[in-house]
């Protein structure tokens, strides 16, 4: 009987280890950091989340020193995708953003406003995070920190946005 208990414990431990390994394998490891070059203005990012008059929410990205854009038309080789791209007129970095709700990547963002359906949110506390990324999906960093903004929202409280974190906040609202 003692050997049966040990076998059961070892089997359970092996199954839990396999499950953890499988979850780690399913995680997206392609999103690596890329540093903002020292001769380029550091992008800033702040978020607003407003209840939509019909349904869901409207997310507004307030960026500075950043050109939200779609990838260039045609094919890009891997080196081009993973490199720094700047707007020739402004000198600002170019790229897109990634939207995460409750830690799950939802979509890419190529503009400053988008509608979020209510079914993306659970009742109670939710997180809405946005990172700035180059067209190779690498996330931008400055001063060793990821450029990210996160809102903690709770649809069960009077104050909808309960906490805000911005690694490099925009200094003036509603600027792009």
DRENZAVEX-559287 format. One record per residue: x, y, z of N, C-alpha, C, O, CB in turn. Coordinates in steps of 0.1 Angstrom, whole numbers, padded with zeros to 4 digits, always signed. Glycine has a CB too. Layout:
<nodes>
XYZXYZXYZXYZXYZ...
</nodes>
This chain:
<nodes>
+0008-0012+0000+0000+0000+0000+0009+0013+0000+0005+0023-0006-0009+0000+0012+0020+0012+0007+0029+0023+0008+0034+0027-0006+0035+0038-0009+0040+0021+0018+0038+0016-0014+0043+0019-0027+0033+0025-0036+0036+0033-0045+0048+0005-0033+0020+0021-0034+0009+0026-0042+0008+0041-0039+0006+0049-0049-0004+0019-0038+0009+0045-0027+0008+0060-0023+0020+0067-0030+0018+0078-0035+0008+0062-0008+0032+0062-0029+0043+0068-0035+0042+0069-0050+0045+0080-0056+0056+0061-0032+0037+0059-0056+0034+0059-0071+0024+0069-0074+0025+0076-0085+0030+0045-0076+0013+0070-0066+0003+0080-0069+0008+0094-0068+0005+0103-0076-0009+0078-0059+0016+0097-0057+0023+0110-0055+0032+0113-0067+0031+0124-0072+0030+0111-0042+0040+0104-0071+0049+0106-0082+0042+0109-0095+0045+0117-0103+0059+0094-0084+0031+0101-0098+0023+0103-0110+0016+0116-0110+0016+0123-0120+0012+0092-0111+0011+0121-0099+0005+0134-0098+0015+0145-0100+0012+0154-0107-0002+0136-0084+0027+0144-0094+0037+0154-0096+0041+0154-0111+0043+0165-0116+0049+0150-0087+0043+0143-0117+0046+0142-0131+0036+0149-0140+0039+0156-0149+0049+0128-0136+0023+0146-0137+0012+0152-0145+0012+0167-0143+0010+0175-0153-0001+0146-0141+0014+0172-0131+0014+0187-0128+0026+0193-0135+0024+0204-0141+0015+0189-0113+0037+0187-0135+0049+0192-0142+0047+0192-0157+0050+0202-0163+0061+0183-0139+0040+0182-0163+0037+0182-0177+0028+0193-0180+0029+0200-0191+0032+0168-0181+0018+0195-0172+0008+0206-0174+0015+0220-0174+0012+0228-0183-0004+0205-0164+0023+0222-0164+0031+0234-0164+0039+0236-0176+0040+0247-0182+0039+0235-0151+0046+0226-0180+0055+0226-0192+0046+0229-0204+0050+0238-0213+0062+0213-0194+0035+0223-0206+0026+0225-0217+0021+0240-0217+0021+0246-0228+0014+0216-0217+0018+0245-0206+0013+0259-0205+0025+0269-0209+0022+0278-0217+0008+0263-0191+0037+0266-0205+0048+0274-0209+0051+0273-0224+0054+0283-0230+0061+0270-0201+0049+0262-0229+0051+0260-0244+0041+0268-0252+0044+0273-0263+0051+0245-0248+0029+0269-0246+0018+0276-0254+0020+0291-0253+0014+0298-0261+0004+0272-0248+0027+0296-0243+0029+0310-0241+0036+0316-0253+0045+0309-0259+0036+0314-0228+0034+0329-0257+0040+0335-0268+0054+0341-0264+0054+0350-0256+0031+0346-0274+0064+0335-0269+0078+0339-0265+0084+0348-0276+0096+0352-0275+0087+0328-0262+0076+0352-0286+0081+0359-0297+0083+0374-0294+0090+0381-0301+0073+0357-0310+0076+0379-0284+0076+0393-0281+0088+0396-0272+0088+0394-0259+0063+0397-0274+0099+0401-0278+0111+0404-0270+0113+0419-0270+0106+0427-0277+0123+0398-0278+0121+0424-0261+0123+0439-0259+0132+0445-0270+0141+0438-0276+0129+0442-0246+0130+0457-0273+0138+0465-0282+0140+0479-0276+0130+0485-0273+0133+0466-0297+0152+0483-0274+0154+0496-0267+0152+0508-0277+0156+0507-0289+0168+0497-0262+0146+0518-0272+0145+0531-0279+0159+0536-0281+0166+0538-0271+0135+0541-0272+0163+0539-0293+0177+0545-0295+0178+0558-0288+0169+0566-0286+0179+0547-0310+0191+0560-0283+0193+0572-0275+0191+0585-0283+0189+0596-0277+0208+0572-0270+0192+0585-0296+0190+0597-0304+0176+0599-0309+0173+0607-0318+0199+0597-0316+0166+0591-0303+0152+0591-0307+0144+0596-0295+0146+0591-0284+0147+0578-0312+0134+0605-0297+0125+0608-0285+0118+0596-0279+0113+0588-0287+0115+0619-0290+0118+0596-0266+0111+0584-0259+0096+0586-0261+0090+0596-0257+0115+0584-0244+0089+0575-0266+0075+0576-0267+0068+0576-0253+0074+0571-0243+0070+0564-0274+0057+0582-0252+0048+0583-0240+0035+0577-0244+0030+0578-0255+0047+0597-0235+0028+0571-0234+0016+0564-0236+0007+0565-0223+0011+0562-0212+0018+0549-0239-0005+0570-0225-0016+0570-0215-0028+0565-0221-0030+0565-0233-0018+0585-0209-0037+0560-0212-0050+0554-0217-0062+0561-0211-0061+0565-0199-0050+0539-0214-0073+0561-0218-0086+0564-0213-0095+0553-0217-0094+0548-0228-0091+0578-0218-0104+0549-0208-0114+0539-0211-0128+0545-0207-0130+0549-0195-0112+0526-0203-0137+0547-0217-0150+0553-0215-0160+0543-0218-0159+0535-0227-0151+0565-0224-0171+0543-0210-0183+0535-0213-0189+0540-0226-0192+0552-0228-0193+0535-0202-0192+0531-0235-0198+0534-0248-0213+0536-0245-0219+0530-0237-0196+0523-0259-0219+0546-0253-0233+0548-0250-0242+0537-0255-0254+0536-0250-0237+0561-0258-0238+0528-0264-0246+0517-0268-0242+0504-0260-0251+0498-0254-0244+0514-0283-0229+0501-0261-0225+0488-0254-0210+0488-0253-0203+0494-0261-0230+0476-0261-0204+0481-0243-0190+0480-0242-0183+0493-0238-0189+0501-0231-0184+0475-0255-0171+0494-0243-0162+0505-0239-0155+0510-0251-0153+0504-0261-0153+0501-0228-0150+0523-0250-0141+0529-0260-0128+0532-0253-0127+0539-0243-0147+0542-0266-0117+0526-0259-0104+0528-0254-0097+0539-0263-0097+0538-0275-0096+0515-0255-0091+0549-0256-0084+0560-0263-0069+0559-0259-0066+0559-0247-0090+0574-0259-0061+0558-0269-0046+0558-0267-0041+0573-0268-0043+0579-0279-0039+0549-0276-0035+0578-0258-0029+0591-0259-0014+0589-0260-0007+0585-0250-0033+0600-0247-0008+0591-0272+0006+0589-0274+0013+0602-0277+0007+0611-0282+0008+0579-0285+0026+0602-0273+0035+0613-0277+0048+0607-0282+0052+0596-0277+0037+0623-0265+0054+0613-0292+0066+0609-0298+0066+0595-0303+0075+0587-0303+0077+0609-0287+0054+0591-0309+0052+0578-0314+0042+0579-0326+0032+0585-0325+0047+0568-0304+0046+0572-0337+0037+0571-0349+0031+0557-0350+0037+0548-0354+0046+0574-0362+0018+0557-0345+0010+0544-0346+0007+0542-0361+0001+0551-0367-0003+0545-0338+0011+0531-0366+0009+0529-0381+0008+0514-0384+0013+0506-0377+0021+0536-0389+0002+0511-0395+0002+0498-0400+0016+0494-0406+0023+0504-0410-0009+0496-0411+0020+0482-0407+0032+0478-0413+0032+0482-0427+0022+0483-0434+0035+0463-0411+0044+0485-0433+0045+0489-0447+0038+0478-0456+0039+0466-0453+0059+0491-0451+0032+0482-0467+0026+0473-0476+0037+0464-0483+0048+0469-0485+0018+0480-0487+0033+0452-0486+0043+0443-0492+0049+0434-0481+0045+0434-0470+0053+0450-0500+0060+0428-0485+0066+0419-0476+0079+0426-0470+0086+0433-0476+0071+0406-0482+0081+0423-0457+0092+0428-0450+0101+0416-0446+0095+0406-0442+0089+0437-0437+0114+0417-0448+0122+0406-0443+0123+0407-0428+0120+0417-0422+0136+0406-0450+0128+0396-0422+0129+0395-0407+0137+0406-0402+0134+0412-0391+0134+0382-0403+0148+0410-0408+0157+0420-0403+0150+0434-0403+0151+0441-0393+0170+0421-0412+0142+0437-0413+0135+0449-0414+0124+0449-0403+0122+0460-0396+0128+0451-0427+0117+0438-0401+0107+0438-0391+0112+0440-0377+0105+0446-0368+0099+0424-0391+0124+0435-0374+0129+0435-0360+0137+0448-0358+0142+0450-0347+0138+0423-0358+0138+0457-0368+0147+0468-0366+0139+0481-0362+0126+0480-0361+0154+0472-0379+0146+0491-0359+0140+0504-0355+0135+0511-0368+0143+0513-0378+0150+0513-0347+0123+0516-0368+0117+0523-0379+0112+0537-0374+0105+0537-0364+0106+0515-0387+0116+0547-0381+0112+0561-0376+0105+0568-0388+0107+0565-0399+0124+0569-0371+0096+0577-0384+0089+0586-0393+0099+0596-0399+0105+0603-0391+0077+0593-0387+0101+0597-0412+0111+0606-0417+0108+0621-0414+0118+0629-0413+0112+0604-0432+0096+0624-0413+0092+0638-0411+0093+0642-0396+0098+0653-0393+0077+0640-0415+0090+0633-0387+0090+0637-0372+0102+0632-0365+0106+0637-0354+0077+0632-0366+0108+0621-0369+0118+0614-0362+0113+0605-0351+0121+0599-0344+0127+0624-0356+0100+0604-0350+0094+0595-0340+0094+0580-0344+0094+0577-0356+0079+0599-0337+0095+0572-0335+0094+0557-0337+0081+0554-0344+0071+0560-0341+0096+0549-0324+0081+0544-0353+0069+0539-0359+0067+0524-0354+0076+0517-0351+0070+0539-0374+0054+0521-0353+0050+0508-0349+0035+0507-0346+0028+0516-0350+0058+0503-0337+0032+0497-0339+0018+0496-0335+0017+0493-0320+0027+0494-0313+0011+0484-0343+0006+0490-0315+0004+0486-0301-0003+0473-0299-0009+0468-0309-0004+0497-0293-0001+0467-0288-0008+0454-0285-0017+0457-0273-0014+0463-0263+0002+0443-0281-0029+0452-0274-0040+0453-0264-0041+0439-0256-0042+0429-0262-0053+0457-0270-0040+0440-0243-0042+0429-0234-0053+0432-0225-0054+0443-0219-0029+0425-0226-0062+0423-0223-0073+0424-0213-0071+0412-0203-0072+0400-0208-0087+0424-0219-0070+0415-0191-0067+0404-0180-0056+0395-0184-0056+0383-0182-0080+0396-0178-0045+0401-0190-0033+0394-0193-0034+0386-0206-0024+0380-0210-0030+0385-0182-0045+0386-0213-0046+0379-0226-0045+0389-0237-0052+0399-0238-0060+0371-0226-0036+0386-0247-0035+0394-0259-0048+0393-0267-0052+0382-0271-0022+0391-0267-0054+0405-0270-0066+0406-0277-0064+0409-0292-0069+0402-0301-0076+0416-0271-0056+0419-0294-0054+0424-0308-0042+0434-0309-0037+0439-0299-0066+0429-0314-0039+0437-0322-0030+0448-0325-0038+0461-0326-0050+0460-0329-0022+0445-0338-0032+0472-0323-0038+0485-0325-0030+0494-0334-0018+0495-0332-0040+0492-0311-0036+0499-0344-0030+0508-0354-0034+0522-0354-0029+0530-0361-0032+0502-0368-0044+0525-0345-0049+0539-0344-0051+0543-0329-0046+0536-0320-0062+0540-0351-0056+0555-0327-0057+0560-0313-0070+0557-0306-0071+0560-0294-0056+0575-0314-0080+0551-0313-0093+0548-0306-0098+0534-0311-0097+0531-0323-0103+0559-0308-0104+0527-0302-0111+0514-0306-0122+0511-0297-0121+0514-0285-0101+0503-0308-0131+0503-0302-0143+0499-0294-0139+0485-0288-0134+0476-0295-0156+0498-0302-0142+0483-0275-0140+0470-0269-0154+0465-0265-0161+0471-0257-0131+0472-0256-0158+0453-0271-0171+0447-0267-0171+0444-0252-0161+0440-0247-0174+0435-0276-0183+0445-0246-0184+0441-0232-0181+0427-0229-0176+0424-0218-0199+0444-0228-0182+0418-0238-0179+0404-0236-0164+0401-0234-0161+0390-0230-0185+0395-0247-0156+0411-0236-0142+0409-0233-0139+0411-0218-0128+0407-0213-0133+0419-0241-0149+0416-0211-0147+0418-0197-0155+0409-0188-0166+0405-0192-0150+0433-0194-0149+0406-0176-0157+0398-0167-0163+0408-0157-0159+0419-0156-0148+0387-0159-0172+0403-0149-0178+0412-0138-0168+0414-0127-0161+0405-0123-0191+0405-0132-0167+0426-0123-0157+0430-0112-0145+0436-0118-0145+0444-0127-0153+0417-0105-0133+0433-0112-0120+0439-0116-0114+0433-0128-0114+0421-0130-0110+0438-0104-0110+0442-0137-0103+0438-0150-0091+0447-0152-0091+0458-0147-0113+0439-0162-0081+0442-0160-0070+0450-0164-0070+0452-0179-0074+0443-0186-0057+0444-0159-0067+0464-0183-0066+0467-0197-0052+0473-0199-0049+0483-0193-0077+0478-0202-0043+0466-0206-0030+0470-0208-0027+0472-0223-0032+0465-0231-0020+0460-0202-0018+0481-0226-0014+0484-0239+0002+0486-0239+0007+0493-0231-0021+0497-0246+0008+0479-0248+0023+0481-0250+0025+0487-0264+0017+0485-0273+0030+0467-0249+0036+0494-0265+0040+0499-0278+0050+0489-0284+0059+0485-0277+0046+0514-0277+0049+0486-0297+0057+0475-0303+0062+0480-0317+0055+0488-0324+0049+0463-0305+0073+0474-0321+0077+0477-0335+0070+0467-0344+0062+0459-0339+0093+0475-0336+0072+0468-0357+0064+0459-0366+0068+0445-0366+0062+0436-0372+0066+0465-0380+0079+0442-0358+0083+0428-0356+0077+0423-0343+0081+0412-0339+0098+0426-0356+0068+0431-0337+0061+0427-0324+0070+0428-0312+0066+0423-0301+0055+0414-0325+0082+0433-0313+0091+0435-0302+0085+0447-0294+0082+0457-0300+0106+0437-0306+0085+0446-0281+0080+0457-0273+0091+0467-0270+0102+0464-0267+0073+0452-0260+0087+0480-0271+0097+0491-0269+0100+0493-0254+0091+0491-0245+0092+0504-0274+0113+0495-0251+0117+0498-0237+0125+0511-0238+0131+0515-0248+0126+0486-0232+0125+0518-0226+0133+0530-0224+0138+0530-0210+0130+0527-0201+0126+0543-0228+0150+0534-0208+0156+0534-0194+0154+0520-0187+0152+0520-0175+0150+0545-0186+0154+0510-0195+0153+0496-0190+0139+0492-0186+0137+0482-0180+0161+0495-0178+0129+0500-0190+0115+0497-0186+0107+0496-0199+0109+0503-0209+0109+0509-0177+0097+0486-0198+0088+0484-0209+0079+0497-0210+0074+0502-0200+0079+0471-0207+0076+0501-0223+0066+0512-0224+0052+0506-0225+0048+0499-0234+0069+0520-0238+0045+0508-0214+0032+0501-0211+0023+0511-0203+0028+0518-0195+0034+0488-0204+0011+0509-0206+0001+0516-0197-0010+0506-0194-0014+0498-0202-0006+0529-0205-0014+0506-0181-0024+0497-0176-0035+0504-0168-0032+0512-0160-0018+0485-0168-0047+0500-0171-0059+0505-0163-0065+0493-0155-0066+0483-0161-0069+0512-0172-0068+0496-0143-0075+0486-0135-0089+0491-0134-0091+0502-0128-0069+0483-0120-0099+0484-0139-0113+0489-0139-0122+0479-0132-0119+0467-0131-0118+0491-0154-0132+0485-0126-0142+0476-0118-0156+0481-0121-0159+0492-0117-0139+0477-0103-0164+0473-0128-0177+0477-0132-0187+0477-0120-0199+0480-0121-0182+0469-0143-0182+0472-0108-0190+0471-0096-0189+0483-0087-0195+0483-0076-0187+0458-0089-0180+0492-0090-0178+0504-0081-0182+0517-0088-0183+0517-0100-0164+0504-0076-0184+0527-0080-0188+0540-0085-0176+0546-0094-0178+0551-0105-0191+0550-0074-0164+0545-0089-0152+0549-0096-0148+0537-0105-0143+0527-0101-0140+0552-0087-0151+0539-0118-0149+0528-0128-0134+0524-0129-0130+0512-0128-0154+0532-0142-0125+0534-0130-0111+0532-0131-0106+0533-0117-0106+0544-0111-0103+0542-0141-0101+0522-0111-0097+0521-0097-0082+0524-0096-0077+0528-0085-0100+0508-0091-0074+0521-0106-0059+0523-0105-0054+0525-0119-0059+0519-0129-0052+0512-0098-0043+0533-0121-0037+0535-0134-0022+0534-0132-0016+0539-0123-0041+0549-0139-0015+0527-0141-0001+0526-0142+0004+0530-0156-0001+0524-0166+0004+0512-0138+0013+0539-0157+0019+0543-0170+0034+0544-0168+0039+0552-0160+0013+0556-0175+0042+0536-0175+0056+0536-0173+0062+0549-0179+0072+0555-0173+0063+0525-0180+0056+0555-0189+0060+0568-0195+0048+0575-0199+0044+0575-0211+0070+0566-0208+0041+0582-0189+0028+0588-0192+0029+0600-0202+0039+0607-0202+0022+0593-0179+0019+0602-0209+0017+0614-0218+0016+0626-0208+0010+0625-0198+0005+0613-0227+0022+0637-0212+0022+0649-0204+0010+0658-0207+0005+0665-0198+0035+0657-0206+0005+0657-0219-0007+0665-0223-0017+0655-0228-0014+0647-0237-0004+0676-0233-0030+0655-0224-0040+0646-0229-0044+0650-0243-0043+0662-0247-0052+0646-0219-0049+0640-0250-0054+0641-0263-0044+0646-0274-0048+0653-0283-0066+0651-0263-0032+0643-0272-0022+0646-0283-0018+0633-0289-0018+0622-0282-0010+0654-0277-0013+0633-0301-0009+0621-0308+0005+0624-0313+0011+0615-0319-0019+0617-0319
</nodes>
